């Protein structure tokens, strides 16, 4: 499962970032806290394939589909 597939109001744990991800984007995501073992919570799914709004710790991020599809999850709840 990827972060893009997580239902709204659900949490999950990040498993890994895709190896296909642009290295600069992967580095920036890591700086923001998108690292293996980190819990992430889906606050909102925008309509019409719009950005996904997630909470990671005390921060809220909006991610486009192409980026969210590159963040793999260990499990969701």
C-alpha positions in Angstrom: 0.0 0.0 0.0 1.2 3.5 -0.7 0.4 6.8 1.1 -1.9 7.7 -1.8 -4.1 4.7 -1.1 -4.7 5.5 2.6 -8.3 6.3 3.4 -9.1 9.6 5.1 -9.0 9.6 8.9 -6.7 6.6 9.0 -3.1 6.3 10.2 -0.3 4.1 9.0 3.4 3.6 9.4 5.9 4.5 6.7 7.8 1.5 5.4 10.1 3.0 2.7 10.4 5.6 0.0 10.5 4.2 -3.6 13.9 3.8 -5.2 12.3 5.3 -8.4 11.8 8.6 -6.6 13.9 11.6 -7.8 16.9 11.7 -5.3 16.3 15.4 -4.6 12.6 14.7 -3.8 13.5 11.7 -1.6 16.0 13.8 0.3 13.5 16.6 0.9 10.9 14.0 2.1 13.4 12.6 4.5 14.2 16.1 5.8 10.4 16.6 6.4 10.2 13.3 8.4 8.9 10.9 5.8 11.2 8.1 7.1 10.7 4.4 7.8 8.9 3.7 11.1 7.3 7.2 11.2 3.5 7.3 11.8 1.4 9.3 9.3 -2.3 10.3 9.5 -4.5 11.1 6.6 -6.4 14.3 7.4 -8.2 14.8 4.1 -8.4 13.5 0.5 -9.1 16.3 -1.9 -11.7 15.7 -4.7 -10.8 15.0 -8.3 -7.4 13.4 -7.5 -6.3 16.6 -5.8 -3.6 16.7 -3.1 -3.6 14.4 -0.1 -3.4 16.2 3.2 -1.5 14.3 5.9 -0.2 14.9 9.4 3.3 13.8 10.4 4.1 14.6 14.0 3.1 18.2 14.6 3.3 19.2 10.9 0.7 19.1 8.1 1.7 18.4 4.5 -0.1 18.4 1.2 1.2 15.8 -1.3 0.5 15.4 -5.0 -0.5 11.9 -6.2 2.9 11.2 -8.0 4.8 11.8 -4.7 2.3 10.1 -2.4 2.4 7.0 -4.6 6.2 6.7 -4.0 5.8 6.4 -0.2 5.2 2.8 0.8 3.3 2.0 4.0 3.9 -0.9 6.4 0.4 -1.1 7.7 -2.7 1.1 8.1 -5.2 1.4 10.9 
